Amino acid sequence: MQKTVSLAVAVLLFGAAAVPAAHAESLEEALAAAYLNNPTLRAQRAAVRAVDESVPQALSGWRPTVTLNGSAGLADTTSRVASVSRDQDLTTRSYDLTVTQPLFRGFRTEAAVDRAQNSVRAAQAGLQATEQDVLLAAAVAYLDVIEAQAVVELTTNNVQVLERQLEATRDRFRVGEVTRTDVAQAEARVAGAVADRIAAESDLQARRATYERVVGAVPGEVQNPAEVSNLPDSLEESVRLAITSAPGVVSQQYTADAAVDGIREVRGELLPSVNLRASYGEDWERTQEDSSTETASVVVQATVPLYQAGAVYSRLREQKHRAGQSRIQVDEARFEAREAAVQAWENLAAARASIESLSAQVEAANIALEGVQREAQVGARTVLDVLDQEQELLNARVSLVRAQRNSYVAGYQLLAAVGRMTVGSLGLPVETYDPDAHYLDVRNQWFGSSQWADDDAELARTGTDKGGVVGVKLGE
């Protein structure tokens, strides 16, 4: 009688209490590697650092500008008084130092600072959304590898089982217990099983490639993941968290606030501006030899815009439309967040129900196969009946593996929907990237570069990462 593989061995790589293999890679380690290595995430961090610079640019509206102009040259002059002429060879030299301090800019500086700060917060929330997307993609890639490996093992085992079944059928054919048709049916099933195994192996390699792209490393011997934790307790809580805490919603809210600040900034162009201008300069030999002129002045300049050809009013109307658009997009983001939370919650519930039903199906199919095999031995069942039951058991096992994968994926999708697919919530062994570190470093910087910018420039020029660009490292 053909020996079947027990349910505990053949099916669940998901959730099985197996001893981890040597150098096995846990899901947490894979997520930490993706957090460090994923190029999409690293590029988004650089984009946020670029947005940070909008704040010191806005703050520059409070600060003075200092210019120094200088000139030097040669001049040949001829002057005539009555009949007397005089030639002079002059070496002209001059410099002028000017300091301009804005006193009032129509409240544009305040509005620009507020807009820049809201833009930074929007970018940081967008970075969190990207982090969640990357971590979710890494978790899905990890689970896909486990699922593909399980399917490969199941299809490989199925080939071995069917090959033994074929040998047994050929032996029975030789003694006249079955017909040539039974042998052909067994041979056909073996050929189909081999094709399924080859397809499963190809799918495994494709998923390993996806894993490498997302995580940034070749997958090792993946371990069975722990149950997804920190999930919301109800659908209502999921929706509430999603519409208030989802990074996409938070980012859009800050974007809308920045658009309102933009209205104030444009409106300020219609108001007067006042500057304090101080200058000091000297000239040598501008008109005659051995002469010099020294000039110093302090002037308050006021500018009152009267009419700018309608351009400012047009931009003001444009900004109001954009602010209204941004507020509408906040509602759109909330609807999308709610949809994602509901879908993830229902997918998780459906996957858990499927696991329960499919587990019962696998157990029943396994018992049925043993019964059909015994009945076939006494002639009450045909070889085709046995083959059909083996195929049904294989299909149930593969469906169960996929349902378990879907359950994990839905759990992580739910975490992402409510804003909990983060390094801190997942407890990953990696130091969290702090976007405020760069923001605070450059916010009040009056001049010069920074190590962050130099590292980004070096990476752009040579492709070499010195470490400052990422700013995170694996935990000990």
C-alpha positions as CSV (number, residue, x, y, z in Angstrom):
1,M,0.0,0.0,0.0
2,Q,1.2,3.5,-0.9
3,K,2.4,5.4,2.1
4,T,1.0,8.9,2.6
5,V,2.8,11.8,4.2
6,S,1.2,13.0,7.4
7,L,-0.5,16.3,7.6
8,A,2.0,17.7,10.2
9,V,4.9,17.0,7.9
10,A,3.5,17.8,4.5
11,V,1.6,20.9,5.1
12,L,2.2,23.8,7.3
13,L,5.5,25.6,7.1
14,F,3.4,28.5,8.4
15,G,3.0,28.4,12.1
16,A,4.7,25.1,12.5
17,A,6.7,24.5,15.7
18,A,9.8,23.4,13.9
19,V,13.4,24.0,15.1
20,P,14.9,26.8,13.1
21,A,17.6,25.9,10.7
22,A,21.2,27.0,11.2
23,H,21.7,30.7,10.1
24,A,17.9,30.9,9.5
25,E,16.6,34.4,8.7
26,S,13.7,35.6,10.7
27,L,11.0,37.9,9.3
28,E,12.2,40.7,11.7
29,E,15.7,40.4,10.3
30,A,14.4,40.6,6.8
31,L,12.3,43.7,7.6
32,A,15.3,45.3,9.3
33,A,17.5,44.6,6.2
34,A,14.8,46.2,4.0
35,Y,14.7,49.2,6.3
36,L,18.4,49.7,5.8
37,N,18.9,48.7,2.2
38,N,15.8,49.5,0.2
39,P,16.7,52.1,-2.4
40,T,13.1,53.5,-2.6
41,L,13.2,54.2,1.2
42,R,16.7,55.7,1.1
43,A,15.7,58.0,-1.8
44,Q,12.6,59.2,0.1
45,R,14.8,60.0,3.1
46,A,17.0,62.2,0.8
47,A,13.9,63.8,-0.6
48,V,12.7,64.7,2.9
49,R,16.1,66.2,3.7
50,A,15.8,68.4,0.6
51,V,12.3,69.6,1.9
52,D,13.9,70.4,5.3
53,E,15.9,73.1,3.5
54,S,12.7,75.0,2.8
55,V,12.6,76.1,6.4
56,P,16.0,77.9,6.6
57,Q,15.1,79.4,3.2
58,A,11.9,80.8,4.6
59,L,13.7,82.0,7.7
60,S,16.2,83.9,5.6
61,G,13.4,86.5,5.1
62,W,14.2,87.7,8.7
63,R,18.0,87.9,8.0
64,P,20.1,90.7,6.5
65,T,21.9,90.4,3.1
66,V,25.4,91.6,2.8
67,T,27.1,92.5,-0.5
68,L,30.5,93.8,-1.3
69,N,31.3,95.3,-4.6
70,G,34.7,96.3,-5.8
71,S,36.4,97.5,-8.9
72,A,39.9,98.5,-10.2
73,G,41.1,99.8,-13.5
74,L,43.2,102.3,-15.5
75,A,42.0,105.6,-17.0
76,D,43.7,108.2,-19.2
77,T,42.0,111.6,-18.9
78,T,42.7,114.9,-20.6
79,S,41.3,118.1,-19.3
80,R,41.5,121.6,-20.8
81,V,41.0,124.9,-19.0
82,A,41.3,127.8,-21.4
83,S,44.4,127.1,-23.4
84,V,46.0,124.8,-20.8
85,S,45.5,121.0,-21.1
86,R,46.4,118.5,-18.6
87,D,46.8,114.7,-19.1
88,Q,46.3,112.3,-16.2
89,D,47.0,108.6,-15.9
90,L,44.6,107.4,-13.1
91,T,44.5,104.1,-11.3
92,T,40.8,104.0,-10.2
93,R,39.8,101.8,-7.3
94,S,36.6,101.5,-5.3
95,Y,34.6,99.3,-3.0
96,D,31.1,99.4,-1.6
97,L,29.8,97.4,1.4
98,T,26.0,97.2,1.7
99,V,23.9,95.6,4.4
100,T,20.1,95.3,3.8
101,Q,17.9,94.3,6.7
102,P,14.2,93.6,6.0
103,L,11.9,95.3,8.5
104,F,8.5,94.4,7.2
105,R,7.6,92.2,4.2
106,G,3.8,92.2,4.4
107,F,3.8,89.2,6.7
108,R,5.3,87.1,3.9
109,T,8.1,85.7,6.1
110,E,5.8,84.5,8.8
111,A,3.6,82.8,6.2
112,A,6.5,81.3,4.4
113,V,8.0,79.8,7.6
114,D,4.6,78.3,8.5
115,R,4.2,76.9,5.0
116,A,7.7,75.4,5.0
117,Q,7.2,73.8,8.4
118,N,3.9,72.2,7.3
119,S,5.6,71.0,4.1
120,V,8.3,69.4,6.2
121,R,5.8,67.6,8.4
122,A,3.9,66.5,5.3
123,A,7.1,65.1,3.8
124,Q,8.0,63.3,7.1
125,A,4.5,61.7,7.1
126,G,5.0,60.8,3.5
127,L,8.3,59.2,4.5
128,Q,6.5,57.1,7.2
129,A,4.0,56.0,4.5
130,T,6.9,54.9,2.3
131,E,8.5,53.1,5.2
132,Q,5.3,51.2,5.8
133,D,5.0,50.4,2.1
134,V,8.5,49.1,2.0
135,L,8.2,47.0,5.2
136,L,4.8,45.6,4.0
137,A,6.4,44.7,0.7
138,A,9.3,43.0,2.5
139,A,6.9,41.1,4.7
140,V,4.9,40.0,1.7
141,A,8.0,39.0,-0.2
142,Y,9.2,37.0,2.9
143,L,5.8,35.2,3.2
144,D,5.7,34.6,-0.6
145,V,9.1,32.8,-0.3
146,I,7.8,30.6,2.5
147,E,4.6,29.8,0.6
148,A,6.5,29.0,-2.6
149,Q,8.9,26.7,-0.7
150,A,5.9,24.9,0.9
151,V,4.3,24.4,-2.5
152,V,7.6,23.1,-3.9
153,E,7.8,20.6,-1.0
154,L,4.2,19.5,-1.5
155,T,4.6,19.1,-5.3
156,T,7.9,17.3,-4.9
157,N,6.3,15.0,-2.4
158,N,3.4,14.5,-4.8
159,V,5.7,13.4,-7.6
160,Q,7.4,10.9,-5.3
161,V,4.0,9.5,-4.1
162,L,2.7,9.2,-7.7
163,E,5.9,7.6,-8.9
164,R,5.4,4.9,-6.2
165,Q,1.8,4.6,-7.2
166,L,2.9,4.1,-10.8
167,E,5.3,1.4,-9.9
168,A,2.6,-0.4,-7.8
169,T,0.2,-0.1,-10.8
170,R,2.7,-1.5,-13.2
171,D,3.3,-4.5,-10.8
172,R,-0.4,-5.1,-10.6
173,F,-0.7,-4.9,-14.4
174,R,2.0,-7.5,-14.8
175,V,-0.1,-10.0,-12.7
176,G,-3.3,-9.0,-14.5
177,E,-5.0,-7.1,-11.6
178,V,-5.4,-3.9,-13.6
179,T,-5.5,-2.9,-17.3
180,R,-3.1,-0.9,-19.5
181,T,-5.5,2.0,-19.1
182,D,-4.8,2.2,-15.4
183,V,-1.1,2.3,-16.1
184,A,-1.6,5.1,-18.6
185,Q,-3.7,7.1,-16.1
186,A,-0.9,6.7,-13.5
187,E,1.7,7.8,-16.0
188,A,-0.3,10.8,-17.0
189,R,-0.6,11.9,-13.4
190,V,3.1,11.6,-12.8
191,A,3.8,13.7,-15.9
192,G,1.4,16.4,-14.7
193,A,2.9,16.3,-11.2
194,V,6.4,16.8,-12.6
195,A,5.1,19.8,-14.6
196,D,3.5,21.2,-11.4
197,R,6.8,20.8,-9.5
198,I,8.7,22.6,-12.2
199,A,6.2,25.4,-12.2
200,A,6.4,25.6,-8.4
201,E,10.3,25.7,-8.5
202,S,10.1,28.5,-11.2
203,D,7.7,30.5,-9.0
204,L,10.0,30.1,-6.0
205,Q,12.9,31.6,-7.9
206,A,10.8,34.5,-9.1
207,R,9.7,35.2,-5.5
208,R,13.3,35.0,-4.3
209,A,14.2,37.6,-6.9
210,T,11.4,39.8,-5.7
211,Y,12.6,39.4,-2.1
212,E,16.1,40.4,-3.2
213,R,14.8,43.5,-4.9
214,V,12.7,44.6,-1.9
215,V,15.0,43.6,1.0
216,G,18.3,44.2,-0.7
217,A,19.8,40.7,0.1
218,V,19.4,37.2,-1.1
219,P,17.0,35.3,1.1
220,G,18.5,32.8,3.5
221,E,16.7,29.9,5.1
222,V,13.5,31.7,6.1
223,Q,11.9,30.8,9.4
224,N,8.2,30.5,10.3
225,P,7.0,33.9,11.4
226,A,5.3,34.5,14.7
227,E,1.7,35.5,14.8
228,V,1.0,39.1,13.8
229,S,0.6,41.2,17.0
230,N,-0.6,44.7,17.9
231,L,-3.7,44.4,15.7
232,P,-6.8,46.5,16.4
233,D,-9.4,44.8,18.4
234,S,-12.4,45.6,16.1
235,L,-13.3,47.0,12.7
236,E,-14.5,50.2,14.3
237,E,-11.2,50.7,16.0
238,S,-9.4,49.9,12.7
239,V,-11.4,52.6,10.9
240,R,-10.9,55.2,13.6
241,L,-7.1,54.7,13.7
242,A,-6.9,54.7,9.9
243,I,-8.7,58.0,9.3
244,T,-6.7,59.7,12.1
245,S,-3.3,58.1,12.2
246,A,-2.6,56.7,8.7
247,P,0.5,58.4,7.3
248,G,-1.3,59.3,4.0
249,V,-4.0,61.1,5.9
250,V,-1.5,63.0,8.1
251,S,0.6,64.0,5.2
252,Q,-2.3,65.3,3.2
253,Q,-3.5,67.3,6.3
254,Y,-0.2,69.1,6.5
255,T,-0.2,69.6,2.8
256,A,-3.5,71.3,3.1
257,D,-2.3,73.5,5.9
258,A,0.7,74.5,3.8
259,A,-1.6,75.5,1.0
260,V,-3.5,77.8,3.3
261,D,-0.2,79.4,4.4
262,G,0.5,79.9,0.7
263,I,-2.5,82.1,0.5
264,R,-1.1,84.4,3.2
265,E,2.3,84.4,1.5
266,V,0.9,85.5,-1.8
267,R,-1.4,88.1,-0.2
268,G,1.6,89.6,1.4
269,E,2.9,90.7,-2.0
270,L,0.1,93.3,-2.1
271,L,1.3,94.9,1.1
272,P,4.1,97.5,1.6
273,S,7.6,96.4,2.4
274,V,10.2,98.2,4.5
275,N,14.0,97.7,4.4
276,L,16.9,99.2,6.3
277,R,19.8,99.8,4.1
278,A,23.3,100.7,5.3
279,S,26.3,101.2,3.0
280,Y,29.9,102.3,3.2
281,G,32.3,102.8,0.3
282,E,35.5,104.5,-0.9
283,D,36.7,105.6,-4.3
284,W,40.3,106.5,-5.3
285,E,41.4,108.5,-8.3
286,R,38.0,108.5,-9.9
287,T,38.4,112.0,-11.4
288,Q,42.0,113.2,-10.6
289,E,45.2,111.9,-9.2
290,D,45.7,111.4,-5.5
291,S,42.0,112.0,-4.8
292,S,39.7,109.9,-2.7
293,T,36.0,109.9,-1.7
294,E,34.4,108.2,1.3
295,T,30.7,107.6,1.5
296,A,28.5,106.2,4.3
297,S,24.7,106.1,4.4
298,V,21.8,104.6,6.4
299,V,18.5,104.7,4.6
300,V,15.0,103.3,5.4
301,Q,13.4,102.2,2.1
302,A,9.6,101.7,1.8
303,T,8.0,100.2,-1.2
304,V,4.2,100.3,-1.7
305,P,2.9,98.1,-4.6
306,L,0.2,99.9,-6.5
307,Y,-0.4,97.7,-9.5
308,Q,1.5,94.6,-10.7
309,A,-0.4,94.1,-14.0
310,G,-2.8,91.7,-12.3
311,A,-0.3,88.9,-11.9
312,V,-0.3,88.9,-8.0
313,Y,-4.1,88.8,-7.9
314,S,-4.1,85.9,-10.4
315,R,-1.6,83.9,-8.3
316,L,-3.7,84.7,-5.2
317,R,-6.8,83.2,-6.8
318,E,-4.8,80.3,-8.0
319,Q,-3.5,79.6,-4.5
320,K,-7.0,79.7,-3.1
321,H,-8.1,77.1,-5.6
322,R,-5.1,74.9,-4.7
323,A,-5.9,75.2,-1.0
324,G,-9.5,74.1,-1.7
325,Q,-8.2,71.2,-3.7
326,S,-5.9,70.2,-0.9
327,R,-8.8,70.2,1.7
328,I,-10.8,68.0,-0.6
329,Q,-7.9,65.6,-1.0
330,V,-7.8,65.3,2.8
331,D,-11.3,63.8,2.6
332,E,-10.2,61.6,-0.2
333,A,-7.2,60.4,1.8
334,R,-9.6,59.5,4.7
335,F,-11.9,57.6,2.4
336,E,-8.9,55.7,1.0
337,A,-7.6,55.0,4.5
338,R,-11.0,53.7,5.6
339,E,-11.3,51.5,2.6
340,A,-7.8,50.0,3.2
341,A,-8.7,49.3,6.8
342,V,-12.0,47.7,6.0
343,Q,-10.5,45.6,3.2
344,A,-7.6,44.4,5.4
345,W,-9.9,43.6,8.3
346,E,-12.3,41.6,6.1
347,N,-9.4,39.8,4.3
348,L,-8.0,38.8,7.6
349,A,-11.3,37.5,8.8
350,A,-11.9,35.6,5.6
351,A,-8.4,34.1,5.6
352,R,-8.8,32.9,9.2
353,A,-12.1,31.3,8.3
354,S,-10.6,29.7,5.3
355,I,-7.8,28.2,7.4
356,E,-10.3,26.6,9.7
357,S,-12.3,25.1,6.8
358,L,-9.3,24.1,4.8
359,S,-7.7,22.4,7.8
360,A,-10.8,20.3,8.1
361,Q,-10.7,19.6,4.4
362,V,-7.1,18.4,4.5
363,E,-7.9,16.2,7.5
364,A,-10.9,14.7,5.8
365,A,-9.1,14.3,2.4
366,N,-6.3,12.5,4.1
367,I,-8.7,10.0,5.8
368,A,-10.5,9.6,2.5
369,L,-7.3,8.8,0.7
370,E,-6.4,6.1,3.2
371,G,-9.9,4.6,2.7
372,V,-9.8,4.7,-1.1
373,Q,-6.4,3.0,-1.1
374,R,-7.6,0.1,1.1
375,E,-10.7,-0.2,-1.1
376,A,-8.6,-0.3,-4.2
377,Q,-6.6,-3.2,-2.8
378,V,-9.7,-5.3,-2.6
379,G,-10.9,-4.2,-6.0
380,A,-13.7,-1.9,-4.8
381,R,-12.0,1.2,-6.2
382,T,-10.0,1.8,-9.4
383,V,-6.6,3.3,-9.8
384,L,-8.2,6.5,-11.1
385,D,-10.2,6.8,-7.9
386,V,-6.9,6.7,-5.9
387,L,-5.3,9.2,-8.2
388,D,-8.2,11.6,-8.0
389,Q,-8.2,11.4,-4.2
390,E,-4.4,12.1,-4.0
391,Q,-4.9,15.1,-6.3
392,E,-7.7,16.4,-4.1
393,L,-5.5,16.1,-1.0
394,L,-2.7,17.9,-2.7
395,N,-5.0,20.7,-3.8
396,A,-6.4,21.1,-0.3
397,R,-2.9,21.3,1.2
398,V,-1.7,23.9,-1.3
399,S,-4.9,25.9,-0.7
400,L,-4.3,25.7,3.1
401,V,-0.7,27.0,2.7
402,R,-2.0,29.9,0.6
403,A,-4.7,30.7,3.0
404,Q,-2.2,30.9,5.8
405,R,0.0,33.2,3.7
406,N,-3.0,35.4,3.0
407,S,-3.8,35.5,6.7
408,Y,-0.3,36.9,7.5
409,V,-0.4,39.3,4.6
410,A,-3.9,40.6,5.7
411,G,-2.6,41.1,9.2
412,Y,0.3,43.2,8.1
413,Q,-1.9,45.1,5.7
414,L,-4.1,46.0,8.6
415,L,-1.1,47.2,10.6
416,A,-0.1,49.4,7.6
417,A,-3.7,50.7,7.3
418,V,-3.8,52.0,10.9
419,G,-0.2,53.3,10.9
420,R,1.4,50.5,12.9
421,M,3.7,49.0,10.3
422,T,6.6,50.8,11.8
423,V,10.0,49.8,13.3
424,G,8.9,50.7,16.8
425,S,5.5,48.8,16.6
426,L,7.2,45.7,15.1
427,G,10.1,45.8,17.5
428,L,12.7,45.4,14.7
429,P,16.4,45.1,15.6
430,V,17.4,48.3,13.9
431,E,17.9,51.9,15.0
432,T,15.1,54.1,13.8
433,Y,15.9,56.8,11.3
434,D,15.0,60.2,12.8
435,P,14.0,62.8,10.2
436,D,14.1,65.5,12.8
437,A,17.8,65.1,13.3
438,H,18.6,66.6,9.9
439,Y,15.8,69.2,10.2
440,L,17.0,70.5,13.6
441,D,20.6,70.5,12.2
442,V,19.8,72.8,9.3
443,R,16.8,74.8,10.6
444,N,18.8,77.7,12.1
445,Q,22.0,77.3,10.0
446,W,23.0,80.7,8.5
447,F,25.7,79.5,6.1
448,G,27.8,76.6,5.1
449,S,27.1,73.0,4.1
450,S,26.4,70.0,6.3
451,Q,27.7,66.4,6.6
452,W,24.4,65.1,5.4
453,A,24.5,67.2,2.2
454,D,28.1,66.3,1.6
455,D,27.4,62.6,1.9
456,D,24.4,62.9,-0.5
457,A,26.6,64.8,-2.9
458,E,29.3,62.2,-2.7
459,L,26.8,59.4,-3.2
460,A,25.5,61.2,-6.3
461,R,28.9,61.8,-7.7
462,T,30.6,58.5,-7.0
463,G,27.9,56.1,-6.0
464,T,29.7,55.5,-2.7
465,D,27.6,55.6,0.5
466,K,29.7,56.9,3.5
467,G,27.0,56.0,6.0
468,G,25.7,59.4,6.8
469,V,23.1,59.2,4.1
470,V,21.2,56.3,5.7
471,G,21.8,57.2,9.3
472,V,20.8,53.9,10.7
473,K,22.5,50.6,11.5
474,L,21.5,47.1,12.6
475,G,21.2,46.5,16.3
476,E,23.8,44.5,18.1
